[in-house]
């Protein structure tokens, strides 16, 4: 069919919706050895026929010649794969084209797909969103996939793989089954309380039944948060003016991230520098020197420095031990150890010199050592703020149910608890955050 005729027959633009067929480059930007283009939706088979002449056997790579439907021009000799729905990664009919990864080849194939009736370019994260909407993955697994795409360290990768692999989802499902068992006993008490085969209940019908579940949830909530893996352990470098804070930051991250000067008060705002030490992510924060000052701008910097200290996971304090605002989280660092006038401080945890490198490696090792208790343990599921909020709310309702004397109240509390567990996997109450989540995915995912 002539391209102009096909264009004339189109009544309107294809608009986003569940019935659309989408396509996108799912591999890295060309040039590359191989480029993978994915097509998902009800017209995927038709697209293969248009561009490849046929639909291959399911789940078997098939070599074919791809042609432009408009004029029959050869675009590439490529592999086609066909995955009929619902047993595909998106839950829909899905096709993949494995092309030679040159820019011209990829551009030609994408342009040809764009000319096929019923196809449109995918939006960011749309393949993964369809997998979620079609029940191929749940919301927690989708979050794990998003974390995996952003992972920069080994620990981030392992935690993301555990979440994407359904570790948290399986735990939530087990909790749901336990709650359903307790709810069934309550329903029996409410509906058949006059029957002889229903056991007698005490004043609080759920008393003791929920204790193991409560303890398990409390244990999970007490673990270090996943955000430290994703964003890095927040290390705030603080102390009086001209203590060498900016120089130490630059030395630790091995680049000029902060301006250094012998003039006191040079740093007037927070300077953040992400880095990885020993495979562990850190966010190092340089702050304004803490002192009483009349300068309005520097005073603002001091206020921000104090706020950053309050949010720190670890504090590198470059000042006297007696002046450290939070000794429990602090490492007392004696800076400028290269200067002859520097008198060793017996209260300091270690002495360093940003100029010569003395003590820097020891400080890095100490930071990594401190980080172990602040990060989720290897092999444990790491939960983020959304998970924690849902589990904490579920826990509140479980405790209310356990103490309720009225079976009706206890049953309602258990129903509310199950609703919050559903929010973790995306079965309820998450519509407002779906666009935000899938919007961080790249196109083709």
N, C-alpha and C positions, 0 to 999 in steps of 0.2 A: 504494500500500500504506500502511495506517495506521501512524503512527510507533510506537504502542505495540506493534502486532503485530511490526513490524520489530525493535524492541528485545527482545521476548520470544524471537525466533528466534535471537538471538545466543547462542552457547553459551559464549563466553568472550571476554575482552578481546583485541584485536589486539595481538600482542607484536612487538617489534622483530625484524626479520629481513629477509633479502634479498628475500623474496616479498611483503613488505608494500607497500602503496601509501601514500605520504606526501604531505602537503600543507602549505603554509606561505605566509605573506605574505613575498614576496621583495624588496619595495621598502621604502622608509622608512616610519616610523610615521605613521599618519594624524593629522590631515587632510593631504591632498596632492592635486594635480591628478589624478594617476593612481595607482592601486594595482595591483600585479601579484601574483597568487596563482599558485603553481606546484603541479602535481600530478604525481607520478612513481611509476610502478609498474604492475603488470599490470591493476589496476582503474581506471586513469586514464580509459580510454574509457567505462567504465560510469559513472564519476562525471560525465563530461560529459553523458551521456544523462540521468542523474538530475536534474542541476541546470540543464542547458541544452537538453535535449530531443533532442540529436543530436550526432554527431561531425563536425566540419567537414572540408573537404578538407585534406590535409597541407600545412603551411607557408603557409597563406593565412588572413589575418585574416578572421573572419566575425562580423558583428553578430548578437547573439542576446539573448533575454530570459531572464534567470536567475530561476528560481523555487525556492522552498523545497520540497523533495520531500515534506515532511510534509503541507502544506496548500495548496500551489500558489501561495502568496503571492509576488508579484513582488518580487525583491530588487534588481535593477538591469538596465539595458540596457547590455550590455558586449560587448567583443570576445573571441572565443575563438580560440585557436591550438592546433593539434594537430601533434605531432612524433612519428611512430611510431618505436619503437626498432628496431634499435640505433643509428640515425643521429640521435641526440638528444644534448643536452649531458650527460645522465646515463647514456646507453647503454640506457635503458629507454623504454617508452611515456611520453611527457611531454606535459602540457597546460598552457597558460597562460590565465588569465583576467585581462583588462585592465579594471579596474573604475573607476568614479568613486571618488575617494579619500577620501570621508567616513568618519568613524569608524563610523557606523551601518551603512553599506553593507558595509564590510570585515568588521565583526563578524558581520553577518547571513550573509554568504557563507561565512565560516569555520565558523560554527555549522552551517550547512546541510551543508557537506562533512563535518563531524564526525558527522553522522547517517547518512551513506552507509555501507553495509555494506563492510567491508574497508579503510576508510581510517583513518589515524591522523595526528596532528600530527607534523611532522618534528622531529627533534632538531637541536641546533646543528651546522652543517657537514655534515648528512647528505646533501644533494644533491651536494655536492662529493665526499664520500666515495664515494658510489655511482658518480660519474664515474670516480674512481680505480679502484675495484674492478672496474668494467666496461671498463677499458682506454681510456677516452676521454681521460684525462690521466694523466701519471705523477706520482710523489711530488714531484719537483723542481718541476714545474709547479704542483702544489697548494700548495707552499710559497710560490711566487711569487704565487699568488692571495691567500694569507693576508697576505703583505707588502703587496700592493696595497690590500687593505681597510684596512690600518693606515697607509698612506702619508700623510704630512702635508706633505712638501716635494717639489719637482719632481724632485730627484735620487733620492729614495726611490721615487717613482712610476716613473721611467724604469728603474731597476734591477729593480723588481718586475715591470714589463711584460716585460722581457727574459727573466726567469726563468720567468714564467707563459707566455710565448710559446714556450718550449722551447729557448732558446739553449744552456743547459747540457745539456739532454737530448740535443740533436743532437751536441754535442761528445763526450759519454759514449758515444753510439752509434758514433761514428767510432772512438773508442778501442777499443770492443769488437770492431769489425770488424778492426782492426789486430791485436789480440791473437788473434782467431780464425785469422787468416792465419798467424801465427807458430806457434800451437798445431797447425794442420794440418800444417805442415812437421815438427814434432816427432813427431806421430802417424805420419807417413809413415816417419820414421827408425826409430821403434820397431816398426812393423808390417811394414815392407817393406825392412828394412835389407840384406837379401840380394839385393834386386832391383837390376839394373844401372841402371835409370832414376832411382834415388834418388841425389841428389848426395852426395858425401862430406861429412862434417861434421868440424869441428875438435874440440878438447878440450871447448870450451864451445859447445854447439850453438846457443845464443841470442846469442852474443857479437856485438855490433854491431847486431843486428836490432831491439833495443828502445831504442836510444839516442835516436832522435827522439821517441819516446813519453815517455821519462823526462824529457827536456829540456822538453817541453811541459807535463807535469804539474808539474815543479819551478817553471816560470815562473808557472803558475796559482796555486800555493801561495804564491809570493812576493808576490802582489798584496795590497793592503789588504783586510781582512775586511769582509763585508757587515754585520756587527753595528754597525760605526761609522755606516753609513747608517741602520740601524733605530733604534739607541739613542742616536745622537749622539756626536760627538767629545767625549771626556771632558776637560774643562778644569778643572784643580784650582787654586784660588786659595789661595796659601800664603804664609807669612812669619811674622815675629814678632808678638806680641800688639799690639793697638791700631794696626795698620798700615793699617787702612781696608779690609780684605778684604770684610767684609759689605756695606759701603756700595758698594764696586765691583760686587759681585754684583748688588745691587738696581738699580744704574744700568744695567748691561748688559742685564738682563732687563726693565727698566722696570716693576718692581713691587716691593713690599716682601716679598721672599721670605725674608730673613734679618733677625733682630733686630740693631739697631745700638745701640751705646752707647759713650761715651767711657771706660768702665771696661774695663781690660785683662782678657781672659779671658772675655768675654761668651759667645762661641761655644765650646761644649763638645762638640758633636757635628757630624757632617757634615750640611750643608744642601745638597740637590740641587735644581737648578732647570733644567728643560729649556727651550730656546729655539731659535729659528732666526735665523741671521744671513746675509743675502744668499742665502736659499734653502737654506742648509746647516744641518743639525741639530747642535746642541751640547747637552751636559749640563754645566752649570757647577756646581762643587762648592766650597762655602765650608768652610773647615777651622778648627780651633782653632789659636791662635797657638803656634808652636813655641818652647818654652823649658823649662828645668828647673823643675819645680814639685812642691811637697809635697802640694798638694790632690789627693786621690784621684780625684775626678770629672774635674777638668781634665786630670789625667795620662792618664786613659783617652782623653779627647778628643785629646790629643797623639799617642798611639799610633795611633789611628784616622786622624789626619791623615797620619802617616808612611806608613801602609798605602795611603791614597788616593793619595799622591804616587807610590808605586811603580806604581800602576795607571793613571796619567794618560797621556793622549796629548799634552797640552800643559800646561805649568805656568805660571801667572801668578805670578811671584815678587815679592812686595812687601817687599823687604828688600835689604840689601847684596849686591852681585854675589858677593863672596867667600864668603858664607854659603849661596848657592844649592846645594841638594843634587844637582841634575841640570841643568847648564847647557845640555846638548845639546837638551833638550826644553823649555827655559824661555824665556819672554819676561820680561825684567827690567823691572818697572814701578815707576816712582817715583810714589807716591800722594800725595794731599793737596797737589797743586801750587798750590792757591789760597792756601796759608798763606804769610805773609811770611817766616816763619822757615825755610821749606824751601829748602835750598841745592841747586842743580842737581847731579844725579849724572851725571858723564860716562860712567859704566859702564852706565847704564840705557838700555834700548831706546826708551823713551818715558816722558813724564811725563803724569799724568792727575789730574783732580779729579772725584771722584764728586759733589761739591757743585755745582760750576759747569758740569760737562760738558766741561771742557777735556781734549782728547786722547782722549775716549771713542770718537768716530767713527773716529779713526785706529787705536785699539786694535781695534775691530770689524773694520776692513778687514785689519789684520794677522792676526787670528785666521782670517778667511776665506782669506787667502793661504796661511797655514800649513796649513790644512785640505786644500788641493788635493793635497798629497803623501800625505795620510793616508787619503784616500777612494778607492774604485775609480774609475777613469777612465770618463767618459761613453762609452757604447758597448761597454764591456768587461763580460763576465759577472762578477757578484759572487757569491762563494761564502760560505756560512755555516759555522759550526763543524762541523755534521754532515757537510757536503760535504768539508770539509778533512780530517776524521778518516778518512773513507772513501778519499779520494784518497791521503793519506799512507800508509795501510795498503796500498793497491794498489801504491804506489810501492815500498814495502819488498819486496813479493813480486816485483816486476819486477826489482829489483836482485839479489835472490837467484837468480831464474831466469837472469839474464844471466851470473852467475858460476858457475852449476852446471855441472859436467862431466858429470854423469849425466843423460841425456835424461829418465828417469823423474822425477827430482827437479825438473828444469826444467818439465816438463809439469804437475806438481802445483802448482808455484809460480804458473804462469800461470792455472791453474784457480782458485786462491785469489784471484789478482788480479782475475779477472773477477767473482768473487762480490762483492768490495767495490765494484766499479763498479755491479753490480746493486742494491746498497743505496742508491745515490744516486737511482735512478729508482724504487725501491720494488719491484723484482722479487724481492728476498730480504732476510730479516733485519731487517725494520722493524716487525714487528707490535707491539712494545712501545711505539712512539712514535706510532702512528696515532691513538689516542684523544686524546692530548695535542694533536696538531696540529689535528685537525678540531674539537676542543672550543673552540678560540679563534675559530672562525667564528661569525657570527651565524646565528640561525634563518632558514631560507629560502635559505641559500647551500649 
